[in-house]
């Protein structure tokens, strides 16, 4: 019973979910490396974005859109892979 609950919560068996997460982590790490980004750079970028939005007001909409596009480059492939690996 508890194993079924865990499997349902994770969306699959713990081993397969772990392998998928490892694979996705490697892909994201490679993508970040390709763009010369590190996790601290991303956190700094989020902080800078927040600061700029507060400083510039609504004039930062263009920059927010640019961040959206940059993020979509990473998020959409991950989402697609999750959907592909999620099919049974």
PDB file of N, CA, C and O in Angstrom:
ATOM      1  N   UNK A   1       0.827  -1.199   0.000  1.00  0.00           N
ATOM      2  CA  UNK A   1       0.000   0.000   0.000  1.00  0.00           C
ATOM      3  C   UNK A   1       0.865   1.253   0.000  1.00  0.00           C
ATOM      4  O   UNK A   1       0.644   2.159  -0.803  1.00  0.00           O
ATOM      5  N   UNK A   2       1.851   1.310   0.898  1.00  0.00           N
ATOM      6  CA  UNK A   2       2.711   2.487   0.972  1.00  0.00           C
ATOM      7  C   UNK A   2       3.531   2.637  -0.296  1.00  0.00           C
ATOM      8  O   UNK A   2       3.769   3.755  -0.753  1.00  0.00           O
ATOM      9  N   UNK A   3       3.970   1.510  -0.877  1.00  0.00           N
ATOM     10  CA  UNK A   3       4.747   1.556  -2.110  1.00  0.00           C
ATOM     11  C   UNK A   3       3.908   2.101  -3.258  1.00  0.00           C
ATOM     12  O   UNK A   3       4.408   2.861  -4.087  1.00  0.00           O
ATOM     13  N   UNK A   4       2.632   1.716  -3.313  1.00  0.00           N
ATOM     14  CA  UNK A   4       1.740   2.234  -4.351  1.00  0.00           C
ATOM     15  C   UNK A   4       1.530   3.734  -4.186  1.00  0.00           C
ATOM     16  O   UNK A   4       1.474   4.467  -5.173  1.00  0.00           O
ATOM     17  N   UNK A   5       1.414   4.188  -2.949  1.00  0.00           N
ATOM     18  CA  UNK A   5       1.252   5.621  -2.692  1.00  0.00           C
ATOM     19  C   UNK A   5       2.487   6.390  -3.137  1.00  0.00           C
ATOM     20  O   UNK A   5       2.379   7.458  -3.739  1.00  0.00           O
ATOM     21  N   UNK A   6       3.662   5.842  -2.838  1.00  0.00           N
ATOM     22  CA  UNK A   6       4.910   6.483  -3.246  1.00  0.00           C
ATOM     23  C   UNK A   6       5.021   6.523  -4.762  1.00  0.00           C
ATOM     24  O   UNK A   6       5.405   7.543  -5.333  1.00  0.00           O
ATOM     25  N   UNK A   7       4.687   5.418  -5.413  1.00  0.00           N
ATOM     26  CA  UNK A   7       4.736   5.363  -6.873  1.00  0.00           C
ATOM     27  C   UNK A   7       3.769   6.370  -7.476  1.00  0.00           C
ATOM     28  O   UNK A   7       4.108   7.050  -8.445  1.00  0.00           O
ATOM     29  N   UNK A   8       2.579   6.472  -6.917  1.00  0.00           N
ATOM     30  CA  UNK A   8       1.594   7.427  -7.423  1.00  0.00           C
ATOM     31  C   UNK A   8       2.066   8.865  -7.206  1.00  0.00           C
ATOM     32  O   UNK A   8       1.904   9.716  -8.080  1.00  0.00           O
ATOM     33  N   UNK A   9       2.652   9.131  -6.030  1.00  0.00           N
ATOM     34  CA  UNK A   9       3.124  10.479  -5.726  1.00  0.00           C
ATOM     35  C   UNK A   9       4.264  10.883  -6.665  1.00  0.00           C
ATOM     36  O   UNK A   9       4.304  12.018  -7.141  1.00  0.00           O
ATOM     37  N   UNK A  10       5.187   9.958  -6.930  1.00  0.00           N
ATOM     38  CA  UNK A  10       6.339  10.265  -7.781  1.00  0.00           C
ATOM     39  C   UNK A  10       5.999  10.240  -9.265  1.00  0.00           C
ATOM     40  O   UNK A  10       6.719  10.827 -10.072  1.00  0.00           O
ATOM     41  N   UNK A  11       4.913   9.568  -9.637  1.00  0.00           N
ATOM     42  CA  UNK A  11       4.559   9.466 -11.044  1.00  0.00           C
ATOM     43  C   UNK A  11       5.216   8.276 -11.720  1.00  0.00           C
ATOM     44  O   UNK A  11       5.274   8.224 -12.948  1.00  0.00           O
ATOM     45  N   UNK A  12       5.702   7.341 -10.963  1.00  0.00           N
ATOM     46  CA  UNK A  12       6.355   6.145 -11.478  1.00  0.00           C
ATOM     47  C   UNK A  12       7.147   5.505 -10.368  1.00  0.00           C
ATOM     48  O   UNK A  12       7.152   5.977  -9.231  1.00  0.00           O
ATOM     49  N   UNK A  13       7.819   4.419 -10.712  1.00  0.00           N
ATOM     50  CA  UNK A  13       8.615   3.753  -9.687  1.00  0.00           C
ATOM     51  C   UNK A  13       9.769   4.663  -9.276  1.00  0.00           C
ATOM     52  O   UNK A  13      10.280   5.423 -10.099  1.00  0.00           O
ATOM     53  N   UNK A  14      10.179   4.596  -8.022  1.00  0.00           N
ATOM     54  CA  UNK A  14      11.263   5.473  -7.560  1.00  0.00           C
ATOM     55  C   UNK A  14      12.529   5.363  -8.403  1.00  0.00           C
ATOM     56  O   UNK A  14      13.181   6.372  -8.673  1.00  0.00           O
ATOM     57  N   UNK A  15      12.882   4.155  -8.819  1.00  0.00           N
ATOM     58  CA  UNK A  15      14.085   3.977  -9.635  1.00  0.00           C
ATOM     59  C   UNK A  15      13.983   4.666 -10.981  1.00  0.00           C
ATOM     60  O   UNK A  15      14.921   5.338 -11.411  1.00  0.00           O
ATOM     61  N   UNK A  16      12.836   4.501 -11.655  1.00  0.00           N
ATOM     62  CA  UNK A  16      12.692   5.129 -12.973  1.00  0.00           C
ATOM     63  C   UNK A  16      12.619   6.647 -12.858  1.00  0.00           C
ATOM     64  O   UNK A  16      13.155   7.364 -13.703  1.00  0.00           O
ATOM     65  N   UNK A  17      11.953   7.136 -11.811  1.00  0.00           N
ATOM     66  CA  UNK A  17      11.886   8.586 -11.606  1.00  0.00           C
ATOM     67  C   UNK A  17      13.282   9.136 -11.339  1.00  0.00           C
ATOM     68  O   UNK A  17      13.639  10.199 -11.847  1.00  0.00           O
ATOM     69  N   UNK A  18      14.072   8.417 -10.543  1.00  0.00           N
ATOM     70  CA  UNK A  18      15.438   8.846 -10.254  1.00  0.00           C
ATOM     71  C   UNK A  18      16.274   8.902 -11.531  1.00  0.00           C
ATOM     72  O   UNK A  18      17.015   9.861 -11.748  1.00  0.00           O
ATOM     73  N   UNK A  19      16.155   7.878 -12.373  1.00  0.00           N
ATOM     74  CA  UNK A  19      16.908   7.875 -13.636  1.00  0.00           C
ATOM     75  C   UNK A  19      16.487   9.032 -14.539  1.00  0.00           C
ATOM     76  O   UNK A  19      17.336   9.667 -15.165  1.00  0.00           O
ATOM     77  N   UNK A  20      15.187   9.311 -14.611  1.00  0.00           N
ATOM     78  CA  UNK A  20      14.708  10.432 -15.422  1.00  0.00           C
ATOM     79  C   UNK A  20      15.246  11.759 -14.895  1.00  0.00           C
ATOM     80  O   UNK A  20      15.674  12.618 -15.667  1.00  0.00           O
ATOM     81  N   UNK A  21      15.220  11.916 -13.575  1.00  0.00           N
ATOM     82  CA  UNK A  21      15.720  13.158 -12.985  1.00  0.00           C
ATOM     83  C   UNK A  21      17.218  13.317 -13.219  1.00  0.00           C
ATOM     84  O   UNK A  21      17.691  14.424 -13.476  1.00  0.00           O
ATOM     85  N   UNK A  22      17.962  12.225 -13.133  1.00  0.00           N
ATOM     86  CA  UNK A  22      19.399  12.288 -13.417  1.00  0.00           C
ATOM     87  C   UNK A  22      19.624  12.692 -14.863  1.00  0.00           C
ATOM     88  O   UNK A  22      20.448  13.563 -15.143  1.00  0.00           O
ATOM     89  N   UNK A  23      18.901  12.069 -15.784  1.00  0.00           N
ATOM     90  CA  UNK A  23      19.045  12.380 -17.207  1.00  0.00           C
ATOM     91  C   UNK A  23      18.691  13.840 -17.482  1.00  0.00           C
ATOM     92  O   UNK A  23      19.421  14.534 -18.189  1.00  0.00           O
ATOM     93  N   UNK A  24      17.569  14.307 -16.923  1.00  0.00           N
ATOM     94  CA  UNK A  24      17.164  15.700 -17.134  1.00  0.00           C
ATOM     95  C   UNK A  24      18.164  16.664 -16.511  1.00  0.00           C
ATOM     96  O   UNK A  24      18.426  17.732 -17.065  1.00  0.00           O
ATOM     97  N   UNK A  25      18.717  16.297 -15.372  1.00  0.00           N
ATOM     98  CA  UNK A  25      19.723  17.150 -14.733  1.00  0.00           C
ATOM     99  C   UNK A  25      20.965  17.276 -15.600  1.00  0.00           C
ATOM    100  O   UNK A  25      21.552  18.353 -15.701  1.00  0.00           O
ATOM    101  N   UNK A  26      21.362  16.173 -16.227  1.00  0.00           N
ATOM    102  CA  UNK A  26      22.517  16.216 -17.129  1.00  0.00           C
ATOM    103  C   UNK A  26      22.216  17.099 -18.331  1.00  0.00           C
ATOM    104  O   UNK A  26      23.063  17.892 -18.743  1.00  0.00           O
ATOM    105  N   UNK A  27      21.009  16.970 -18.902  1.00  0.00           N
ATOM    106  CA  UNK A  27      20.638  17.806 -20.050  1.00  0.00           C
ATOM    107  C   UNK A  27      20.616  19.284 -19.684  1.00  0.00           C
ATOM    108  O   UNK A  27      21.142  20.118 -20.421  1.00  0.00           O
ATOM    109  N   UNK A  28      20.010  19.608 -18.552  1.00  0.00           N
ATOM    110  CA  UNK A  28      19.943  21.006 -18.122  1.00  0.00           C
ATOM    111  C   UNK A  28      21.340  21.525 -17.825  1.00  0.00           C
ATOM    112  O   UNK A  28      21.676  22.652 -18.186  1.00  0.00           O
ATOM    113  N   UNK A  29      22.155  20.706 -17.168  1.00  0.00           N
ATOM    114  CA  UNK A  29      23.531  21.107 -16.889  1.00  0.00           C
ATOM    115  C   UNK A  29      24.313  21.371 -18.161  1.00  0.00           C
ATOM    116  O   UNK A  29      25.083  22.328 -18.235  1.00  0.00           O
ATOM    117  N   UNK A  30      24.116  20.516 -19.173  1.00  0.00           N
ATOM    118  CA  UNK A  30      24.797  20.717 -20.453  1.00  0.00           C
ATOM    119  C   UNK A  30      24.309  21.997 -21.125  1.00  0.00           C
ATOM    120  O   UNK A  30      25.103  22.754 -21.685  1.00  0.00           O
ATOM    121  N   UNK A  31      22.991  22.235 -21.066  1.00  0.00           N
ATOM    122  CA  UNK A  31      22.441  23.452 -21.675  1.00  0.00           C
ATOM    123  C   UNK A  31      22.972  24.695 -20.964  1.00  0.00           C
ATOM    124  O   UNK A  31      23.351  25.670 -21.613  1.00  0.00           O
ATOM    125  N   UNK A  32      22.999  24.660 -19.652  1.00  0.00           N
ATOM    126  CA  UNK A  32      23.520  25.802 -18.903  1.00  0.00           C
ATOM    127  C   UNK A  32      24.993  26.022 -19.218  1.00  0.00           C
ATOM    128  O   UNK A  32      25.440  27.158 -19.375  1.00  0.00           O
ATOM    129  N   UNK A  33      25.738  24.936 -19.308  1.00  0.00           N
ATOM    130  CA  UNK A  33      27.161  25.035 -19.632  1.00  0.00           C
ATOM    131  C   UNK A  33      27.353  25.601 -21.031  1.00  0.00           C
ATOM    132  O   UNK A  33      28.258  26.402 -21.267  1.00  0.00           O
ATOM    133  N   UNK A  34      26.497  25.183 -21.957  1.00  0.00           N
ATOM    134  CA  UNK A  34      26.565  25.683 -23.329  1.00  0.00           C
ATOM    135  C   UNK A  34      26.406  27.200 -23.366  1.00  0.00           C
ATOM    136  O   UNK A  34      27.059  27.881 -24.157  1.00  0.00           O
ATOM    137  N   UNK A  35      25.541  27.722 -22.511  1.00  0.00           N
ATOM    138  CA  UNK A  35      25.309  29.159 -22.454  1.00  0.00           C
ATOM    139  C   UNK A  35      26.241  29.863 -21.468  1.00  0.00           C
ATOM    140  O   UNK A  35      26.152  31.076 -21.273  1.00  0.00           O
ATOM    141  N   UNK A  36      27.124  29.099 -20.858  1.00  0.00           N
ATOM    142  CA  UNK A  36      28.076  29.690 -19.925  1.00  0.00           C
ATOM    143  C   UNK A  36      27.445  30.136 -18.618  1.00  0.00           C
ATOM    144  O   UNK A  36      27.917  31.082 -17.988  1.00  0.00           O
ATOM    145  N   UNK A  37      26.378  29.456 -18.207  1.00  0.00           N
ATOM    146  CA  UNK A  37      25.668  29.826 -16.985  1.00  0.00           C
ATOM    147  C   UNK A  37      25.943  28.827 -15.878  1.00  0.00           C
ATOM    148  O   UNK A  37      26.168  27.643 -16.126  1.00  0.00           O
ATOM    149  N   UNK A  38      25.920  29.319 -14.669  1.00  0.00           N
ATOM    150  CA  UNK A  38      26.005  28.465 -13.488  1.00  0.00           C
ATOM    151  C   UNK A  38      24.787  28.763 -12.624  1.00  0.00           C
ATOM    152  O   UNK A  38      24.163  29.810 -12.796  1.00  0.00           O
ATOM    153  N   UNK A  39      24.432  27.876 -11.704  1.00  0.00           N
ATOM    154  CA  UNK A  39      23.284  28.162 -10.831  1.00  0.00           C
ATOM    155  C   UNK A  39      23.396  29.506 -10.104  1.00  0.00           C
ATOM    156  O   UNK A  39      22.394  30.216 -10.011  1.00  0.00           O
ATOM    157  N   UNK A  40      24.581  29.889  -9.581  1.00  0.00           N
ATOM    158  CA  UNK A  40      24.657  31.226  -8.968  1.00  0.00           C
ATOM    159  C   UNK A  40      24.374  32.348  -9.976  1.00  0.00           C
ATOM    160  O   UNK A  40      23.791  33.372  -9.618  1.00  0.00           O
ATOM    161  N   UNK A  41      24.790  32.153 -11.239  1.00  0.00           N
ATOM    162  CA  UNK A  41      24.486  33.149 -12.268  1.00  0.00           C
ATOM    163  C   UNK A  41      22.979  33.281 -12.452  1.00  0.00           C
ATOM    164  O   UNK A  41      22.460  34.389 -12.583  1.00  0.00           O
ATOM    165  N   UNK A  42      22.279  32.146 -12.463  1.00  0.00           N
ATOM    166  CA  UNK A  42      20.825  32.184 -12.627  1.00  0.00           C
ATOM    167  C   UNK A  42      20.162  32.892 -11.452  1.00  0.00           C
ATOM    168  O   UNK A  42      19.263  33.710 -11.644  1.00  0.00           O
ATOM    169  N   UNK A  43      20.600  32.580 -10.247  1.00  0.00           N
ATOM    170  CA  UNK A  43      20.024  33.247  -9.071  1.00  0.00           C
ATOM    171  C   UNK A  43      20.312  34.743  -9.090  1.00  0.00           C
ATOM    172  O   UNK A  43      19.451  35.555  -8.751  1.00  0.00           O
ATOM    173  N   UNK A  44      21.534  35.099  -9.489  1.00  0.00           N
ATOM    174  CA  UNK A  44      21.889  36.514  -9.603  1.00  0.00           C
ATOM    175  C   UNK A  44      21.023  37.182 -10.673  1.00  0.00           C
ATOM    176  O   UNK A  44      20.575  38.316 -10.504  1.00  0.00           O
ATOM    177  N   UNK A  45      20.792  36.463 -11.777  1.00  0.00           N
ATOM    178  CA  UNK A  45      19.954  37.005 -12.842  1.00  0.00           C
ATOM    179  C   UNK A  45      18.527  37.240 -12.390  1.00  0.00           C
ATOM    180  O   UNK A  45      17.916  38.246 -12.751  1.00  0.00           O
ATOM    181  N   UNK A  46      17.992  36.319 -11.601  1.00  0.00           N
ATOM    182  CA  UNK A  46      16.639  36.493 -11.075  1.00  0.00           C
ATOM    183  C   UNK A  46      16.586  37.694 -10.138  1.00  0.00           C
ATOM    184  O   UNK A  46      15.650  38.493 -10.188  1.00  0.00           O
ATOM    185  N   UNK A  47      17.590  37.811  -9.290  1.00  0.00           N
ATOM    186  CA  UNK A  47      17.652  38.962  -8.378  1.00  0.00           C
ATOM    187  C   UNK A  47      17.768  40.260  -9.169  1.00  0.00           C
ATOM    188  O   UNK A  47      17.078  41.236  -8.874  1.00  0.00           O
ATOM    189  N   UNK A  48      18.651  40.270 -10.183  1.00  0.00           N
ATOM    190  CA  UNK A  48      18.809  41.465 -11.013  1.00  0.00           C
ATOM    191  C   UNK A  48      17.513  41.807 -11.735  1.00  0.00           C
ATOM    192  O   UNK A  48      17.147  42.978 -11.836  1.00  0.00           O
ATOM    193  N   UNK A  49      16.820  40.790 -12.236  1.00  0.00           N
ATOM    194  CA  UNK A  49      15.541  41.024 -12.897  1.00  0.00           C
ATOM    195  C   UNK A  49      14.560  41.675 -11.932  1.00  0.00           C
ATOM    196  O   UNK A  49      13.900  42.654 -12.280  1.00  0.00           O
ATOM    197  N   UNK A  50      14.461  41.143 -10.736  1.00  0.00           N
ATOM    198  CA  UNK A  50      13.559  41.707  -9.739  1.00  0.00           C
ATOM    199  C   UNK A  50      13.930  43.150  -9.434  1.00  0.00           C
ATOM    200  O   UNK A  50      13.062  44.020  -9.364  1.00  0.00           O
ATOM    201  N   UNK A  51      15.225  43.402  -9.253  1.00  0.00           N
ATOM    202  CA  UNK A  51      15.682  44.766  -8.971  1.00  0.00           C
ATOM    203  C   UNK A  51      15.355  45.713 -10.122  1.00  0.00           C
ATOM    204  O   UNK A  51      14.905  46.836  -9.895  1.00  0.00           O
ATOM    205  N   UNK A  52      15.578  45.268 -11.343  1.00  0.00           N
ATOM    206  CA  UNK A  52      15.309  46.120 -12.511  1.00  0.00           C
ATOM    207  C   UNK A  52      13.827  46.408 -12.663  1.00  0.00           C
ATOM    208  O   UNK A  52      13.437  47.528 -12.991  1.00  0.00           O
ATOM    209  N   UNK A  53      13.000  45.397 -12.423  1.00  0.00           N
ATOM    210  CA  UNK A  53      11.555  45.616 -12.514  1.00  0.00           C
ATOM    211  C   UNK A  53      11.134  46.653 -11.480  1.00  0.00           C
ATOM    212  O   UNK A  53      10.317  47.527 -11.769  1.00  0.00           O
ATOM    213  N   UNK A  54      11.682  46.556 -10.298  1.00  0.00           N
ATOM    214  CA  UNK A  54      11.341  47.528  -9.261  1.00  0.00           C
ATOM    215  C   UNK A  54      11.876  48.918  -9.605  1.00  0.00           C
ATOM    216  O   UNK A  54      11.210  49.919  -9.340  1.00  0.00           O
ATOM    217  N   UNK A  55      13.066  48.986 -10.189  1.00  0.00           N
ATOM    218  CA  UNK A  55      13.670  50.277 -10.526  1.00  0.00           C
ATOM    219  C   UNK A  55      13.034  50.918 -11.759  1.00  0.00           C
ATOM    220  O   UNK A  55      12.832  52.131 -11.799  1.00  0.00           O
ATOM    221  N   UNK A  56      12.726  50.114 -12.745  1.00  0.00           N
ATOM    222  CA  UNK A  56      12.249  50.657 -14.013  1.00  0.00           C
ATOM    223  C   UNK A  56      10.732  50.677 -14.134  1.00  0.00           C
ATOM    224  O   UNK A  56      10.185  51.375 -14.987  1.00  0.00           O
ATOM    225  N   UNK A  57      10.071  49.935 -13.307  1.00  0.00           N
ATOM    226  CA  UNK A  57       8.624  49.874 -13.411  1.00  0.00           C
ATOM    227  C   UNK A  57       8.208  49.063 -14.622  1.00  0.00           C
ATOM    228  O   UNK A  57       8.793  48.021 -14.919  1.00  0.00           O
ATOM    229  N   UNK A  58       7.197  49.548 -15.315  1.00  0.00           N
ATOM    230  CA  UNK A  58       6.651  48.784 -16.423  1.00  0.00           C
ATOM    231  C   UNK A  58       7.503  48.859 -17.684  1.00  0.00           C
ATOM    232  O   UNK A  58       7.219  48.161 -18.657  1.00  0.00           O
ATOM    233  N   UNK A  59       8.515  49.671 -17.686  1.00  0.00           N
ATOM    234  CA  UNK A  59       9.422  49.722 -18.834  1.00  0.00           C
ATOM    235  C   UNK A  59      10.245  48.457 -18.971  1.00  0.00           C
ATOM    236  O   UNK A  59      10.900  48.252 -19.993  1.00  0.00           O
ATOM    237  N   UNK A  60      10.221  47.614 -17.966  1.00  0.00           N
ATOM    238  CA  UNK A  60      11.008  46.379 -17.985  1.00  0.00           C
ATOM    239  C   UNK A  60      10.272  45.225 -18.657  1.00  0.00           C
ATOM    240  O   UNK A  60      10.774  44.102 -18.677  1.00  0.00           O
ATOM    241  N   UNK A  61       9.107  45.484 -19.200  1.00  0.00           N
ATOM    242  CA  UNK A  61       8.329  44.409 -19.817  1.00  0.00           C
ATOM    243  C   UNK A  61       9.115  43.750 -20.944  1.00  0.00           C
ATOM    244  O   UNK A  61       9.074  42.529 -21.093  1.00  0.00           O
ATOM    245  N   UNK A  62       9.820  44.532 -21.726  1.00  0.00           N
ATOM    246  CA  UNK A  62      10.620  43.974 -22.814  1.00  0.00           C
ATOM    247  C   UNK A  62      11.694  43.038 -22.267  1.00  0.00           C
ATOM    248  O   UNK A  62      11.946  41.972 -22.828  1.00  0.00           O
ATOM    249  N   UNK A  63      12.317  43.444 -21.178  1.00  0.00           N
ATOM    250  CA  UNK A  63      13.355  42.597 -20.583  1.00  0.00           C
ATOM    251  C   UNK A  63      12.755  41.325 -19.992  1.00  0.00           C
ATOM    252  O   UNK A  63      13.357  40.255 -20.081  1.00  0.00           O
ATOM    253  N   UNK A  64      11.579  41.437 -19.394  1.00  0.00           N
ATOM    254  CA  UNK A  64      10.906  40.256 -18.862  1.00  0.00           C
ATOM    255  C   UNK A  64      10.596  39.290 -19.997  1.00  0.00           C
ATOM    256  O   UNK A  64      10.751  38.079 -19.842  1.00  0.00           O
ATOM    257  N   UNK A  65      10.161  39.816 -21.131  1.00  0.00           N
ATOM    258  CA  UNK A  65       9.887  38.955 -22.281  1.00  0.00           C
ATOM    259  C   UNK A  65      11.163  38.254 -22.740  1.00  0.00           C
ATOM    260  O   UNK A  65      11.131  37.076 -23.093  1.00  0.00           O
ATOM    261  N   UNK A  66      12.276  38.969 -22.736  1.00  0.00           N
ATOM    262  CA  UNK A  66      13.552  38.371 -23.131  1.00  0.00           C
ATOM    263  C   UNK A  66      13.914  37.244 -22.168  1.00  0.00           C
ATOM    264  O   UNK A  66      14.356  36.181 -22.606  1.00  0.00           O
ATOM    265  N   UNK A  67      13.736  37.455 -20.875  1.00  0.00           N
ATOM    266  CA  UNK A  67      13.983  36.397 -19.894  1.00  0.00           C
ATOM    267  C   UNK A  67      13.042  35.219 -20.126  1.00  0.00           C
ATOM    268  O   UNK A  67      13.432  34.062 -19.966  1.00  0.00           O
ATOM    269  N   UNK A  68      11.801  35.522 -20.502  1.00  0.00           N
ATOM    270  CA  UNK A  68      10.838  34.467 -20.814  1.00  0.00           C
ATOM    271  C   UNK A  68      11.347  33.604 -21.957  1.00  0.00           C
ATOM    272  O   UNK A  68      11.289  32.376 -21.885  1.00  0.00           O
ATOM    273  N   UNK A  69      11.840  34.232 -23.002  1.00  0.00           N
ATOM    274  CA  UNK A  69      12.354  33.481 -24.150  1.00  0.00           C
ATOM    275  C   UNK A  69      13.570  32.662 -23.746  1.00  0.00           C
ATOM    276  O   UNK A  69      13.680  31.495 -24.122  1.00  0.00           O
ATOM    277  N   UNK A  70      14.483  33.255 -22.987  1.00  0.00           N
ATOM    278  CA  UNK A  70      15.662  32.514 -22.526  1.00  0.00           C
ATOM    279  C   UNK A  70      15.240  31.305 -21.692  1.00  0.00           C
ATOM    280  O   UNK A  70      15.777  30.210 -21.860  1.00  0.00           O
ATOM    281  N   UNK A  71      14.293  31.505 -20.808  1.00  0.00           N
ATOM    282  CA  UNK A  71      13.826  30.403 -19.968  1.00  0.00           C
ATOM    283  C   UNK A  71      13.118  29.326 -20.763  1.00  0.00           C
ATOM    284  O   UNK A  71      13.250  28.138 -20.470  1.00  0.00           O
ATOM    285  N   UNK A  72      12.361  29.747 -21.779  1.00  0.00           N
ATOM    286  CA  UNK A  72      11.643  28.785 -22.605  1.00  0.00           C
ATOM    287  C   UNK A  72      12.600  27.869 -23.352  1.00  0.00           C
ATOM    288  O   UNK A  72      12.272  26.717 -23.637  1.00  0.00           O
ATOM    289  N   UNK A  73      13.781  28.381 -23.666  1.00  0.00           N
ATOM    290  CA  UNK A  73      14.781  27.560 -24.346  1.00  0.00           C
ATOM    291  C   UNK A  73      15.169  26.366 -23.470  1.00  0.00           C
ATOM    292  O   UNK A  73      15.499  25.299 -23.987  1.00  0.00           O
ATOM    293  N   UNK A  74      15.130  26.541 -22.169  1.00  0.00           N
ATOM    294  CA  UNK A  74      15.473  25.450 -21.253  1.00  0.00           C
ATOM    295  C   UNK A  74      14.224  24.669 -20.847  1.00  0.00           C
ATOM    296  O   UNK A  74      14.238  23.438 -20.830  1.00  0.00           O
ATOM    297  N   UNK A  75      13.156  25.374 -20.524  1.00  0.00           N
ATOM    298  CA  UNK A  75      11.974  24.737 -19.960  1.00  0.00           C
ATOM    299  C   UNK A  75      11.230  23.881 -20.980  1.00  0.00           C
ATOM    300  O   UNK A  75      10.828  22.763 -20.657  1.00  0.00           O
ATOM    301  N   UNK A  76      11.038  24.370 -22.188  1.00  0.00           N
ATOM    302  CA  UNK A  76      10.255  23.625 -23.167  1.00  0.00           C
ATOM    303  C   UNK A  76      10.879  22.289 -23.543  1.00  0.00           C
ATOM    304  O   UNK A  76      10.154  21.296 -23.610  1.00  0.00           O
ATOM    305  N   UNK A  77      12.185  22.207 -23.793  1.00  0.00           N
ATOM    306  CA  UNK A  77      12.750  20.873 -24.056  1.00  0.00           C
ATOM    307  C   UNK A  77      12.610  19.929 -22.862  1.00  0.00           C
ATOM    308  O   UNK A  77      12.362  18.736 -23.041  1.00  0.00           O
ATOM    309  N   UNK A  78      12.766  20.455 -21.649  1.00  0.00           N
ATOM    310  CA  UNK A  78      12.598  19.607 -20.465  1.00  0.00           C
ATOM    311  C   UNK A  78      11.161  19.121 -20.375  1.00  0.00           C
ATOM    312  O   UNK A  78      10.911  17.951 -20.084  1.00  0.00           O
ATOM    313  N   UNK A  79      10.224  20.015 -20.623  1.00  0.00           N
ATOM    314  CA  UNK A  79       8.814  19.637 -20.585  1.00  0.00           C
ATOM    315  C   UNK A  79       8.527  18.578 -21.642  1.00  0.00           C
ATOM    316  O   UNK A  79       7.821  17.606 -21.374  1.00  0.00           O
ATOM    317  N   UNK A  80       9.072  18.765 -22.840  1.00  0.00           N
ATOM    318  CA  UNK A  80       8.857  17.795 -23.910  1.00  0.00           C
ATOM    319  C   UNK A  80       9.428  16.438 -23.523  1.00  0.00           C
ATOM    320  O   UNK A  80       8.779  15.412 -23.724  1.00  0.00           O
ATOM    321  N   UNK A  81      10.630  16.426 -22.972  1.00  0.00           N
ATOM    322  CA  UNK A  81      11.230  15.158 -22.540  1.00  0.00           C
ATOM    323  C   UNK A  81      10.412  14.506 -21.432  1.00  0.00           C
ATOM    324  O   UNK A  81      10.244  13.287 -21.411  1.00  0.00           O
ATOM    325  N   UNK A  82       9.908  15.319 -20.519  1.00  0.00           N
ATOM    326  CA  UNK A  82       9.079  14.764 -19.449  1.00  0.00           C
ATOM    327  C   UNK A  82       7.819  14.134 -20.022  1.00  0.00           C
ATOM    328  O   UNK A  82       7.386  13.075 -19.567  1.00  0.00           O
ATOM    329  N   UNK A  83       7.236  14.781 -21.012  1.00  0.00           N
ATOM    330  CA  UNK A  83       6.032  14.227 -21.636  1.00  0.00           C
ATOM    331  C   UNK A  83       6.362  12.946 -22.395  1.00  0.00           C
ATOM    332  O   UNK A  83       5.597  11.982 -22.346  1.00  0.00           O
ATOM    333  N   UNK A  84       7.502  12.927 -23.101  1.00  0.00           N
ATOM    334  CA  UNK A  84       7.882  11.735 -23.856  1.00  0.00           C
ATOM    335  C   UNK A  84       8.193  10.567 -22.933  1.00  0.00           C
ATOM    336  O   UNK A  84       7.741   9.448 -23.173  1.00  0.00           O
ATOM    337  N   UNK A  85       8.961  10.821 -21.881  1.00  0.00           N
ATOM    338  CA  UNK A  85       9.307   9.754 -20.950  1.00  0.00           C
ATOM    339  C   UNK A  85       8.135   9.388 -20.052  1.00  0.00           C
ATOM    340  O   UNK A  85       8.119   8.311 -19.456  1.00  0.00           O
ATOM    341  N   UNK A  86       7.165  10.272 -19.953  1.00  0.00           N
ATOM    342  CA  UNK A  86       6.013  10.016 -19.100  1.00  0.00           C
ATOM    343  C   UNK A  86       4.974   9.118 -19.749  1.00  0.00           C
ATOM    344  O   UNK A  86       4.100   8.587 -19.064  1.00  0.00           O
ATOM    345  N   UNK A  87       5.059   8.942 -21.054  1.00  0.00           N
ATOM    346  CA  UNK A  87       4.084   8.080 -21.744  1.00  0.00           C
ATOM    347  C   UNK A  87       4.374   6.627 -21.416  1.00  0.00           C
ATOM    348  O   UNK A  87       5.528   6.215 -21.295  1.00  0.00           O
ATOM    349  N   UNK A  88       3.326   5.879 -21.278  1.00  0.00           N
ATOM    350  CA  UNK A  88       3.485   4.456 -20.925  1.00  0.00           C
ATOM    351  C   UNK A  88       3.022   3.586 -22.060  1.00  0.00           C
ATOM    352  O   UNK A  88       3.075   2.360 -21.959  1.00  0.00           O
TER     353      UNK A  88
END
